[in-house]
């Protein structure tokens, strides 16, 4: 079954993310090449660009 999810760009470093099936909503921090660095409440990247 596909996971219904949405992403909305807030600015160059953040996306609003939603996965309604799990009741999860968060603002994701991303790197300059759009790799997710932080998924609040789930995980945080240890390696940071730069």
C-alpha positions as CSV (number, residue, x, y, z in Angstrom):
1,X,0.0,0.0,0.0
2,X,1.5,3.4,-0.9
3,X,2.1,5.9,1.9
4,X,0.2,9.1,1.5
5,X,2.7,11.9,2.2
6,X,3.2,15.5,1.3
7,X,6.2,17.8,1.2
8,X,6.0,21.6,1.0
9,X,9.1,23.7,0.7
10,X,9.2,26.5,3.3
11,X,12.6,28.0,2.4
12,X,15.9,26.8,1.1
13,X,16.7,24.8,4.3
14,X,13.3,23.4,5.4
15,X,10.3,21.4,4.2
16,X,7.0,20.8,5.9
17,X,6.3,17.1,5.8
18,X,3.1,15.2,6.6
19,X,2.3,11.4,6.7
20,X,-1.4,11.4,7.8
21,X,-1.6,7.6,8.1
22,X,0.8,7.8,11.0
23,X,-0.4,11.2,12.4
24,X,3.1,12.6,11.7
25,X,3.8,16.2,10.8
26,X,7.2,17.9,11.1
27,X,9.5,20.5,9.6
28,X,12.5,18.8,8.0
29,X,15.9,20.5,7.9
30,X,17.7,19.8,4.7
31,X,21.2,20.3,3.4
32,X,22.1,22.5,0.4
33,X,21.6,19.5,-1.9
34,X,18.2,18.6,-0.2
35,X,19.4,15.6,1.9
36,X,17.2,15.4,5.0
37,X,19.4,16.3,8.1
38,X,16.7,16.1,10.8
39,X,13.4,14.3,11.0
40,X,12.1,15.5,14.4
41,X,11.1,12.8,16.8
42,X,12.5,10.1,14.6
43,X,16.2,10.7,13.8
44,X,18.9,13.3,13.3
45,X,21.9,13.0,10.9
46,X,25.3,12.7,12.7
47,X,27.3,13.7,9.7
48,X,26.8,17.3,8.6
49,X,27.8,18.8,5.3
50,X,30.8,21.2,5.2
